[in-house]
Amino acid sequence: MTVTTGHAPTRRTYSPAAFWRERLRPFRTRRLLELHLLVLTLCAALAVSTLLVSYRQTQQAAQALASREAPAVQGLAATRLAVLRADWEARYLVEERLADVAGSGETYRAQLSAADQGLSRIADRTDQDLGTVNGLLASYSSSITLGMTTYHGRPLMRQQKLEEARSLLTREPVGLVPRLDQLQRNQLRHAEDTATRGWVQRGGWWLAELALAALALTLLSALFVLRDRCGRDWNPFLLAAFALTVLLAIVPLVTASSAQDDLDGVRADLQQITAISRQDYSGSAEPAQAQRTVTEKSEEVRSRLADDTWTGRVYQGTLIGGVLMVVLPAVGLGLRLDNDYWRRR
C-alpha cells in the first residue's frame, strides 16, 4: 500500500481562472471593481488618443505629399527636362542648318514656355526661393531666342549667342541647371522626410497597441470578477467593449500600414523621377524619352495619392469607436457598482 502526502495537483488548481482568482483574493469586490473601472478608463483614454494621433500623422503625410511635396518634385524634374530639351532642339536645328527654316523653332519655344509655366506652378508648392532660377530662365530664353532668330546668315554671331545661352544654362555653380539640381535635392529630401515614418510615429503605434492589449486584458479580468464574485452573466457592455478593442487594434493599424506602403512607393517613384531628370543630356542623348518616362511616373504617383477616402472613413470610424471604447466600460461597470454598492451607502 502506497502512502502519499499532500494533495495531488489537479487541472483546476493550475487553470488560468484559479490562478487569477488567487491573485485577486486579497481585494474586496467593490474595491476590485472600482480599480478595474479606473484602469479601463485610463487605458481607453491613452489608447484612443495615441491611436488617433498616430493615424492622423499618416493621413497628414499623404495629404502633404499629394498637395505639395510630390507636385513640387515632379514640377522641378519636368522644368529641368524642358530646359534641356529646348537646348537640345536649338542645337539640333543649328547643326542640321534648319534654324532659318520657317516654323522650325516651335519645339524649343514650346519647351521654354513649359519650363516657365512649370516654375510658376511650383511657386506655391515649395518654400524654396525661385527668384534666381526664374531670372536665369528669363535670361536664357532671351539669349537662345536671339541666337536662333536674329542672326540670319551670320553663323559666327549666332554661335556666340548660343554659347552665351549655353553658359547661362550649365555654368557651375551659378547656371540654371546647377541651381535646379540644388532645388531638386532639397525638395526630394523634404518629400522623403514627409513620406518616412519616424521613430515618434512608430513609438505612438507601439504605445497604442500596448494600451489596447492592456485594455483587452483588463476587460477580461472585469468580466471574470463579475461572474466569479458577483454571480452575474456576461456583461453586454464589457463584451461589446472587448470586441471593439480587438477591431481598433487591427483595422486602423492595417489601414495605416497599407497607406504607409503607398507612401513608401511614392517616395521610391519620386526618387526615380529625380534621377531620370538629372541624367546627362549634354551630348547626343535626346531628353524627349525621359520626359515621357517622367510623365508616366508622375501619373502613377498621382493615382497612388488620389484616393484617400477610405483612410478618412477609417479615421472617422476610429474616432467613433474610440469614444464608445471609453463609454462602454464606464457604463458596464458603473451600473453594476451603482446597483450593488453605491446606492447602499
Secondary structure, DSSP 8 states (H G I E B T S, - for coil): -----S----TTTTSHHHHHHHHHTTS-HHHHHHHHHHHHHHHHHHHHHHHHHHHHHHHHHHHHIIIIIHHHHHHHHHHHHHHHHHHHHHHHHHHTT-TTSTTTTHHHHHHHHHHHHHHHHHGGG-SS--HHHHHHHHHHHHHHHHHHHT-TT-HHHHHHHHHHHHHHHH-TTTSHHHHHHHHHHHHHHHHHHHHS--HHHHHHHHHHHHHHHHHHHHHHHHHHHHHHHS-----HHHHHHHHHHHHHHHHHHHHHHHHHHHHHHHHHHHHHHHHHHTS--SSS--THHHHHHHHHHHHHHHHHHH--HHHHHHHHHHHHHHHHHHHHHHHHHHHHHHHHTGGG-
